[in-house]
């Protein structure tokens, strides 16, 4: 079955974990022993079944009643398989929300029907726009606390649609659904409490939506992760190049070019495990055998011969800074792009983004934890990339601390 990756996001206490727990419960996707454990915890807390505990797995999360880490849950319906990333709502955990969104195809944004859009709602919407997620569902939650008011729903819907049009990146496909995660209204089953709403429940919408997977199937891109070869003493010479297809479709007989050497060859075989296959496409992990004996190593890029990527040592990128220690110009980091690693120096912080009004602040000297901004850096060697707008896999990267290898930032390369 087709797989859909989506995340739940929004401000703290908007009901993200409760929504996912309710969805799992109502779709009969909770194991009996886990359900019994959650029921015992709920009884000790003096409450009915607390659906949020199905995703809030950390002890600190359960004690505080909030989501801190990104909780991944798996379930399926007769129509589709799902991987859900339940992301935190607190502003100090924005970096975790970026992590969950980076691999998602769709976002379910929650807003509290009582408060409507707030700053964190706008922050998460901006990040989703920056990451170019093609599908967003706005779930107007806690409708039971506003007496299932159609007027309140319409007011929030209009405010959000007007706001999303102001975002500077990409226009989205937006679906707005009124729900009550606690009561189960319009989560899995349609609600009798909102007869004025004629649309599908949330799960019905997810089951039937035609989802763009975000894969670029035109540009052939394959980062070499490892070289598989027979020992020198053996007579049956074998050499293959393993890795994951970043984009494009590779087929036996295709002409290819290897970067940075620029040498060309032809694919003679594609292997998936111990089986030979005719073609490979994202996100398959395969081994490629070529006709010519060419020196290829980890970090090299295999492309279509007429599909040159952008090549530069000096690059501009949008980033989300994810470390406690601020980013300063003149600092060196390791840029990890595919399987390629390069030492880079941040030469300029072009601006940061004020989430309250989306204005750019240009006269800044540092980026702090959870800041969104644009930087210029210079690498010690050429970077082979496509802009993030063209090819998400080839335009994304992370910055790593060269001293302790901690992840510091996630970024999107610009043309």
Wavefront OBJ file of the C-alpha trace (Angstrom):
o trace
v 0.000 0.000 0.000
v 0.998 3.608 -0.497
v 2.845 5.183 2.431
v 2.009 8.676 3.700
v 4.293 10.513 6.121
v 2.629 13.360 7.963
v 3.241 15.434 11.055
v 0.996 17.067 13.621
v 2.047 20.572 14.623
v 0.753 23.734 16.268
v 1.075 25.477 19.596
v 1.386 23.738 22.948
v -1.913 22.424 24.370
v -3.683 22.647 21.008
v -4.294 18.893 21.269
v -1.781 17.362 18.839
v -0.980 14.275 20.898
v -4.636 13.786 21.844
v -5.586 13.924 18.158
v -3.041 11.285 17.164
v -4.000 9.102 20.133
v -7.681 9.387 19.233
v -6.913 8.518 15.614
v -4.970 5.435 16.664
v -7.686 4.395 19.136
v -10.669 4.889 16.837
v -8.937 3.111 13.956
v -8.204 0.102 16.221
v -4.442 0.601 15.866
v -3.505 0.352 19.569
v -2.153 -2.879 21.011
v -4.154 -4.203 23.939
v -1.278 -4.237 26.444
v -0.375 -0.620 25.619
v -4.015 0.410 25.932
v -4.263 -1.265 29.344
v -1.087 0.523 30.493
v -2.396 3.917 29.344
v -5.734 3.227 31.069
v -3.946 2.485 34.353
v -1.928 5.723 34.133
v -5.073 7.704 33.287
v -6.904 6.186 36.281
v -4.030 7.122 38.607
v -4.197 10.685 37.277
v -7.920 10.761 37.997
v -8.987 11.104 34.365
v -10.705 9.083 31.682
v -8.582 7.525 28.950
v -5.860 10.083 28.122
v -5.228 9.628 24.406
v -2.133 11.870 24.455
v -0.238 9.210 26.424
v -0.260 6.997 23.332
v 2.352 9.309 21.781
v 3.958 11.133 24.723
v 6.421 8.399 25.649
v 9.076 10.244 27.641
v 8.731 10.402 31.400
v 9.263 14.189 31.342
v 6.494 14.527 28.767
v 4.030 12.579 30.839
v 4.867 14.546 33.974
v 4.505 17.926 32.228
v 1.677 16.964 29.915
v 3.504 18.246 26.842
v 5.418 16.814 23.890
v 9.176 17.444 23.945
v 10.659 14.933 21.531
v 9.326 13.924 18.109
v 7.172 10.832 18.634
v 6.786 8.575 15.601
v 3.802 6.256 15.336
v 2.923 3.729 12.652
v -0.510 2.523 11.653
v -2.459 1.624 8.566
v -5.977 1.582 7.221
v -7.298 -0.665 4.443
v -6.298 2.088 1.983
v -2.962 3.472 3.157
v 0.024 3.067 5.508
v 0.983 5.970 7.753
v 3.999 7.245 9.655
v 2.994 10.066 12.011
v 5.446 12.520 13.534
v 3.901 14.111 16.636
v 5.989 17.262 17.087
v 6.331 19.593 20.096
v 4.489 22.890 20.317
v 6.732 24.890 22.666
v 8.824 27.551 20.951
v 12.034 26.258 22.597
v 11.485 22.910 20.850
v 10.971 24.404 17.376
v 14.060 22.523 16.150
v 12.279 19.229 16.901
v 9.308 20.388 14.846
v 11.674 21.119 11.920
v 13.107 17.614 12.275
v 9.652 16.040 12.044
v 8.640 18.219 9.099
v 11.803 17.562 7.083
v 10.646 14.128 5.897
v 6.868 14.714 5.873
v 4.612 14.913 2.823
v 1.698 16.525 4.640
v 1.133 18.549 7.800
v -1.865 18.528 10.117
v -1.830 21.915 11.866
v -3.984 22.292 14.948
v -5.464 25.477 16.361
v -7.565 25.836 19.487
v -11.058 26.962 18.473
v -11.147 29.234 21.526
v -7.959 31.186 20.758
v -7.570 30.883 16.978
v -4.266 31.743 15.314
v -1.426 32.697 17.660
v 2.288 33.379 17.200
v 3.362 29.729 17.356
v 0.726 28.818 14.763
v 2.267 31.387 12.420
v 5.793 30.189 13.212
v 4.946 26.598 12.300
v 3.115 27.671 9.139
v 6.154 29.700 8.082
v 8.443 26.701 8.619
v 6.126 24.447 6.604
v 6.170 27.014 3.821
v 9.959 27.263 3.969
v 10.204 23.460 3.757
v 7.746 23.514 0.825
v 5.298 20.911 2.101
v 2.662 20.651 -0.626
v -0.306 19.721 1.588
v -1.640 21.234 4.817
v -4.717 20.282 6.835
v -5.847 22.901 9.337
v -7.676 21.066 12.128
v -9.761 23.505 14.170
v -9.714 21.566 17.421
v -11.750 21.709 20.654
v -14.953 22.589 18.814
v -16.836 21.053 21.744
v -15.599 23.947 23.905
v -17.179 26.564 21.613
v -20.501 24.710 21.331
v -19.585 23.456 17.851
v -20.005 26.988 16.512
v -20.016 27.251 12.718
v -19.411 30.990 12.984
v -16.257 30.445 15.063
v -14.990 27.822 12.604
v -15.526 30.097 9.603
v -13.746 33.000 11.309
v -10.647 30.896 12.014
v -10.711 29.367 8.533
v -10.763 32.783 6.853
v -8.006 34.135 9.100
v -5.732 31.180 8.304
v -6.343 31.218 4.548
v -5.684 34.958 4.443
v -2.493 34.460 6.449
v -1.125 31.571 4.377
v -1.447 33.693 1.234
v 1.042 36.156 2.739
v 3.815 33.601 3.120
v 6.698 34.252 0.745
v 7.546 30.742 -0.402
v 4.940 28.415 -1.890
v 1.191 28.274 -2.139
v -0.350 25.268 -0.462
v -3.255 22.941 -0.929
v -5.243 23.682 2.226
v -8.056 21.643 3.779
v -9.811 22.988 6.883
v -11.662 20.504 9.131
v -13.492 21.248 12.432
v -12.750 18.545 15.013
v -12.789 17.622 18.660
v -9.872 15.290 19.298
v -11.054 14.562 22.848
v -14.617 13.681 21.840
v -13.706 12.116 18.490
v -15.704 14.504 16.294
v -14.545 14.349 12.648
v -11.317 12.544 13.520
v -12.042 9.058 12.189
v -15.842 9.229 12.020
v -18.029 12.109 10.854
v -19.564 14.180 13.636
v -23.276 14.433 14.341
v -22.583 17.569 16.397
v -21.630 19.617 13.333
v -24.258 18.915 10.652
v -23.288 22.203 8.957
v -19.907 20.713 7.995
v -20.300 18.678 4.797
v -16.688 17.629 4.278
v -14.833 14.408 5.168
v -13.419 13.420 8.532
v -9.683 13.880 8.964
v -8.799 10.224 8.407
v -11.131 9.967 5.401
v -9.373 12.981 3.887
v -5.947 11.439 4.515
v -7.075 8.124 3.044
v -8.372 9.641 -0.180
v -5.975 12.534 -0.821
v -3.694 12.296 -3.844
v -0.374 13.163 -2.250
v 2.660 14.592 -3.969
v 5.632 12.666 -2.656
v 8.012 15.539 -3.354
v 10.410 13.322 -5.290
v 12.125 14.721 -8.383
v 12.014 11.893 -10.914
v 13.671 13.874 -13.709
v 17.132 14.748 -12.376
v 19.328 11.662 -11.869
v 21.193 12.036 -8.573
v 22.946 9.215 -6.666
v 25.420 9.911 -3.844
v 27.906 7.062 -3.413
v 27.875 5.784 0.145
v 30.288 2.879 -0.210
v 32.315 0.791 -2.649
v 31.742 -2.972 -2.753
v 34.524 -5.014 -4.325
v 36.110 -8.445 -4.298
v 39.544 -9.005 -2.686
v 42.504 -8.539 -5.084
v 43.359 -12.269 -5.005
v 40.001 -13.362 -6.418
v 39.691 -13.895 -10.183
v 36.037 -12.825 -10.504
v 36.489 -9.073 -10.432
v 33.496 -7.209 -8.983
v 33.050 -3.556 -8.071
v 29.744 -1.861 -7.228
v 28.783 1.497 -5.749
v 26.144 1.479 -3.021
v 23.903 4.300 -1.870
v 20.383 5.725 -1.893
v 18.790 7.238 -4.988
v 18.281 10.929 -4.185
v 16.261 11.708 -7.301
v 15.600 10.561 -10.849
v 15.244 7.061 -12.273
v 18.336 4.957 -13.009
v 18.041 2.072 -15.478
v 20.375 -0.571 -16.816
v 22.093 0.786 -19.926
v 21.845 4.447 -18.864
v 24.753 6.745 -19.661
v 26.065 8.406 -16.489
v 28.638 10.952 -15.351
v 30.593 10.887 -12.096
v 31.363 14.086 -10.193
v 33.785 15.577 -9.369
v 35.963 13.675 -11.863
v 33.615 14.299 -14.814
v 34.268 10.832 -16.252
v 31.422 9.048 -18.031
v 30.335 5.420 -18.248
v 27.282 3.172 -18.640
v 25.295 1.290 -16.017
v 25.715 -2.444 -16.599
v 23.778 -3.697 -13.594
v 21.608 -2.459 -10.705
v 21.326 -4.678 -7.638
v 18.850 -4.601 -4.761
v 20.304 -6.922 -2.140
v 21.253 -10.077 -3.992
v 18.773 -9.502 -6.832
v 19.309 -7.693 -10.097
v 16.641 -5.099 -10.956
v 15.944 -3.095 -14.103
v 15.594 0.346 -12.551
v 15.969 2.237 -9.281
v 14.171 5.340 -8.049
v 13.823 7.321 -4.770
v 14.130 6.332 -1.988
v 15.593 2.949 -2.951
v 18.980 1.870 -1.587
v 20.802 -0.068 -4.299
v 24.206 -0.933 -5.718
v 25.203 0.256 -9.190
v 27.737 -1.566 -11.372
v 29.257 0.326 -14.327
v 31.066 -0.843 -17.445
v 34.326 1.081 -16.949
v 36.975 0.897 -14.244
v 36.758 4.406 -12.786
v 38.079 5.628 -9.441
v 34.897 6.383 -7.476
v 34.695 6.873 -3.718
v 32.266 7.826 -0.952
v 30.771 11.284 -1.458
v 31.021 11.209 -5.252
v 27.829 11.988 -7.159
v 26.477 9.947 -10.074
v 24.268 11.981 -12.430
v 22.745 11.911 -15.896
v 25.406 13.180 -18.365
v 23.232 16.066 -19.602
v 21.888 16.966 -16.139
v 24.631 19.002 -14.532
v 23.827 20.258 -11.019
v 24.875 23.637 -9.717
v 28.528 23.734 -8.694
v 29.845 26.279 -6.203
v 32.166 26.761 -3.275
v 30.309 29.844 -2.057
v 26.610 29.205 -1.369
v 23.594 30.962 0.124
v 21.106 29.015 2.227
v 18.088 29.357 4.488
v 18.680 27.680 7.835
v 17.062 26.886 11.154
v 19.652 27.190 13.926
v 19.208 24.313 16.371
v 22.015 24.728 18.924
v 22.268 26.464 22.289
v 25.504 28.166 21.229
v 24.703 30.908 18.673
v 25.986 30.959 15.115
v 28.627 33.613 14.465
v 30.339 34.634 11.243
v 33.862 33.374 10.785
v 33.050 30.063 12.444
v 33.891 26.788 10.710
v 31.402 23.899 10.531
v 31.102 20.576 8.746
v 28.478 20.635 5.999
v 26.890 17.223 5.440
v 25.194 17.085 2.052
v 24.117 13.607 0.987
v 27.173 11.450 1.762
v 29.537 14.331 1.026
v 31.202 16.189 3.897
v 32.983 19.507 3.549
v 34.444 22.031 5.971
v 32.724 25.396 5.500
v 33.193 28.895 6.878
v 30.132 31.101 7.491
v 31.094 34.441 5.967
v 27.808 36.369 6.345
v 24.518 36.288 8.204
v 22.336 38.002 5.616
v 19.282 38.255 7.853
v 17.049 36.586 10.422
v 13.266 36.367 10.200
v 10.991 38.013 12.754
v 8.226 35.429 13.103
v 5.772 37.965 14.490
v 5.602 39.935 11.246
v 7.949 38.037 8.856
v 10.124 41.099 8.440
v 13.840 40.501 7.886
v 16.401 41.747 10.404
v 19.597 42.503 8.503
v 21.757 44.163 11.130
v 22.461 41.082 13.215
v 25.670 39.401 14.312
v 24.392 35.985 15.377
v 21.606 33.439 15.017
v 20.260 31.998 18.260
v 18.472 28.760 19.131
v 15.436 28.191 16.850
v 16.170 31.308 14.756
v 15.317 31.181 11.064
v 17.639 33.062 8.774
v 19.740 33.234 5.633
v 23.523 32.796 5.558
v 26.391 32.759 3.081
v 29.182 30.212 3.507
v 32.300 29.165 1.648
v 33.346 25.530 1.382
v 36.846 24.118 1.018
v 35.710 22.117 -2.004
v 33.002 22.389 -4.628
v 29.438 21.589 -3.555
v 27.311 19.794 -6.179
v 23.665 20.605 -5.540
v 20.233 21.543 -6.867
v 18.295 24.354 -5.258
v 15.870 23.170 -2.591
v 12.979 24.599 -4.617
v 13.922 22.293 -7.515
v 14.993 19.162 -5.662
v 14.381 18.822 -1.914
v 16.822 15.930 -1.457
v 19.695 17.642 -3.290
v 19.022 21.046 -1.777
v 18.986 20.065 1.894
v 21.900 19.771 4.311
v 22.891 19.867 7.977
v 25.689 21.740 9.710
v 27.697 19.760 12.267
v 30.087 20.844 14.999
v 33.576 19.663 13.945
v 34.587 19.185 17.591
v 31.817 16.917 18.884
v 29.783 16.189 15.695
v 26.588 17.585 17.226
v 23.952 18.697 14.714
v 23.756 22.486 14.754
v 21.456 23.496 11.901
v 19.337 22.223 9.076
v 19.423 24.153 5.828
v 18.070 24.614 2.327
v 20.409 25.656 -0.488
v 19.309 28.451 -2.799
v 20.104 28.741 -6.473
l 1 2 3 4 5 6 7 8 9 10 11 12 13 14 15 16 17 18 19 20 21 22 23 24 25 26 27 28 29 30 31 32 33 34 35 36 37 38 39 40 41 42 43 44 45 46 47 48 49 50 51 52 53 54 55 56 57 58 59 60 61 62 63 64 65 66 67 68 69 70 71 72 73 74 75 76 77 78 79 80 81 82 83 84 85 86 87 88 89 90 91 92 93 94 95 96 97 98 99 100 101 102 103 104 105 106 107 108 109 110 111 112 113 114 115 116 117 118 119 120 121 122 123 124 125 126 127 128 129 130 131 132 133 134 135 136 137 138 139 140 141 142 143 144 145 146 147 148 149 150 151 152 153 154 155 156 157 158 159 160 161 162 163 164 165 166 167 168 169 170 171 172 173 174 175 176 177 178 179 180 181 182 183 184 185 186 187 188 189 190 191 192 193 194 195 196 197 198 199 200 201 202 203 204 205 206 207 208 209 210 211 212 213 214 215 216 217 218 219 220 221 222 223 224 225 226 227 228 229 230 231 232 233 234 235 236 237 238 239 240 241 242 243 244 245 246 247 248 249 250 251 252 253 254 255 256 257 258 259 260 261 262 263 264 265 266 267 268 269 270 271 272 273 274 275 276 277 278 279 280 281 282 283 284 285 286 287 288 289 290 291 292 293 294 295 296 297 298 299 300 301 302 303 304 305 306 307 308 309 310 311 312 313 314 315 316 317 318 319 320 321 322 323 324 325 326 327 328 329 330 331 332 333 334 335 336 337 338 339 340 341 342 343 344 345 346 347 348 349 350 351 352 353 354 355 356 357 358 359 360 361 362 363 364 365 366 367 368 369 370 371 372 373 374 375 376 377 378 379 380 381 382 383 384 385 386 387 388 389 390 391 392 393 394 395 396 397 398 399 400 401 402 403 404 405 406 407 408 409 410 411 412 413 414 415
